[in-house]
């Protein structure tokens, strides 16, 4: 299946992409640990079936020094021993925030309290914003059939500057 539409070549999509990247930059520059940002983005992208974003976040995380073991176990983080309690709390929040249609309650109080125990207000603001942003990115890529496999680390940042 080929991409239906090139979001990087259309003028309106390119304008939107630059603003989208600016929003991502706010999160990237936040005090939320970069490793947590990539793990959360990867997990939401796995849930949403976004090959482009899984490719991007796996490669960006690898380039940033994330171990292959941790990346391979993100999909089964509950049955893994390689994630900190803080990362587990972030992954739980990401899953519940991504599966809104599957979980009528959205993010549970228990999950929120776990995240709250590990992250301060600025980190929580970044985490909640990241979950919203990666879900939007997943939807954009899935709708136009943007496929994974060709991403190179740093490619997105270079495309929007």
C-alpha positions as CSV (number, residue, x, y, z in Angstrom):
1,X,0.0,0.0,0.0
2,X,1.4,3.4,-1.0
3,X,0.8,6.6,0.8
4,X,-2.4,8.2,-0.2
5,X,-1.1,11.7,0.1
6,X,2.2,13.4,0.8
7,X,1.8,15.5,3.9
8,X,5.3,16.9,3.4
9,X,4.7,18.3,-0.1
10,X,1.4,20.0,0.3
11,X,1.5,23.7,1.3
12,X,-1.3,23.6,3.9
13,X,-0.1,20.3,5.3
14,X,3.5,21.8,5.5
15,X,2.2,24.9,7.4
16,X,0.3,22.6,9.8
17,X,3.3,20.4,10.2
18,X,5.5,23.3,11.2
19,X,3.0,24.4,13.9
20,X,2.7,20.8,15.0
21,X,6.5,20.5,15.3
22,X,6.5,23.7,17.3
23,X,4.0,22.1,19.8
24,X,6.3,19.1,19.9
25,X,9.2,21.3,20.6
26,X,7.5,22.6,23.7
27,X,7.2,19.0,25.0
28,X,10.8,18.1,23.8
29,X,12.2,21.0,25.8
30,X,10.2,20.2,28.9
31,X,11.5,18.5,32.0
32,X,9.8,15.3,31.1
33,X,12.7,12.8,30.6
34,X,13.5,12.3,26.9
35,X,13.5,8.5,27.3
36,X,10.0,8.7,28.8
37,X,8.9,10.8,25.9
38,X,10.1,8.3,23.3
39,X,8.6,5.3,25.3
40,X,5.2,7.0,25.5
41,X,5.2,8.0,21.9
42,X,6.2,4.4,20.8
43,X,3.5,2.8,23.0
44,X,0.7,5.0,21.7
45,X,1.9,4.5,18.2
46,X,1.9,0.7,18.6
47,X,-1.7,0.8,20.0
48,X,-2.8,3.0,17.0
49,X,-1.1,0.8,14.4
50,X,1.0,3.8,13.1
51,X,4.0,2.2,11.3
52,X,5.5,5.6,10.5
53,X,5.5,6.8,14.1
54,X,6.7,3.4,15.5
55,X,9.5,3.6,13.0
56,X,10.3,7.2,13.9
57,X,10.2,6.8,17.7
58,X,12.1,3.5,17.7
59,X,14.9,5.0,15.6
60,X,15.0,8.3,17.6
61,X,15.1,6.4,20.9
62,X,17.9,4.2,19.6
63,X,19.8,7.2,18.4
64,X,19.4,8.7,21.9
65,X,20.9,5.6,23.5
66,X,17.8,3.6,24.4
67,X,18.5,-0.1,24.6
68,X,17.1,-2.6,22.2
69,X,15.7,-4.7,25.1
70,X,13.6,-1.8,26.4
71,X,12.3,-0.9,23.0
72,X,11.4,-4.5,22.2
73,X,9.5,-4.8,25.5
74,X,7.5,-1.6,25.3
75,X,4.4,-3.4,24.0
76,X,4.6,-5.8,27.0
77,X,5.8,-3.3,29.6
78,X,3.5,-4.8,32.3
79,X,5.3,-8.1,32.0
80,X,8.8,-6.6,31.9
81,X,11.4,-5.8,34.5
82,X,13.3,-3.1,32.5
83,X,11.0,0.0,33.2
84,X,11.1,2.2,36.2
85,X,8.0,2.8,38.3
86,X,7.8,6.3,36.8
87,X,8.1,4.9,33.3
88,X,5.4,2.4,34.1
89,X,3.1,5.1,35.4
90,X,3.7,7.2,32.2
91,X,3.0,4.1,30.0
92,X,-0.2,3.4,31.8
93,X,-1.4,7.0,31.4
94,X,-0.4,6.8,27.7
95,X,-2.4,3.6,27.2
96,X,-5.5,4.8,28.9
97,X,-5.3,8.2,27.2
98,X,-4.9,6.5,23.9
99,X,-7.6,3.9,24.3
100,X,-10.4,6.4,25.1
101,X,-12.9,4.5,23.0
102,X,-12.0,1.3,24.7
103,X,-12.0,2.6,28.2
104,X,-15.2,4.6,29.0
105,X,-13.5,6.1,32.0
106,X,-10.6,7.6,30.2
107,X,-7.6,7.8,32.5
108,X,-8.5,6.2,35.8
109,X,-7.9,7.9,39.1
110,X,-5.5,5.1,40.0
111,X,-3.4,5.7,36.9
112,X,-3.5,9.5,37.4
113,X,-2.4,9.1,41.0
114,X,0.5,6.8,40.0
115,X,1.7,9.4,37.4
116,X,1.2,12.2,39.9
117,X,3.4,10.4,42.4
118,X,6.3,10.4,39.9
119,X,6.0,13.6,37.9
120,X,5.7,17.3,38.9
121,X,3.2,19.7,37.4
122,X,5.4,20.7,34.5
123,X,6.3,17.1,33.7
124,X,2.6,16.1,33.9
125,X,1.6,18.9,31.6
126,X,4.2,17.7,29.1
127,X,3.1,14.1,29.5
128,X,-0.6,14.9,29.0
129,X,0.3,17.1,26.0
130,X,2.5,14.4,24.6
131,X,-0.2,11.8,24.7
132,X,-2.6,14.1,22.9
133,X,0.0,15.1,20.3
134,X,1.2,11.6,19.5
135,X,-2.3,10.4,19.1
136,X,-2.9,13.3,16.6
137,X,0.3,12.4,14.8
138,X,-0.8,8.8,14.6
139,X,-4.1,9.7,13.1
140,X,-2.5,11.9,10.5
141,X,-0.1,9.2,9.4
142,X,-2.7,6.4,9.5
143,X,-5.3,8.3,7.5
144,X,-2.9,9.0,4.6
145,X,-1.2,5.6,4.9
146,X,2.2,7.0,5.7
147,X,4.2,3.7,6.1
148,X,7.2,3.0,8.3
149,X,10.6,1.9,7.3
150,X,12.2,4.9,5.6
151,X,12.6,7.2,8.6
152,X,16.1,8.3,9.6
153,X,16.9,9.9,13.0
154,X,16.6,13.7,12.9
155,X,14.6,13.6,9.7
156,X,11.4,15.1,11.1
157,X,13.2,17.9,12.8
158,X,15.1,18.8,9.6
159,X,11.9,18.7,7.5
160,X,10.1,21.3,9.6
161,X,12.9,23.9,10.1
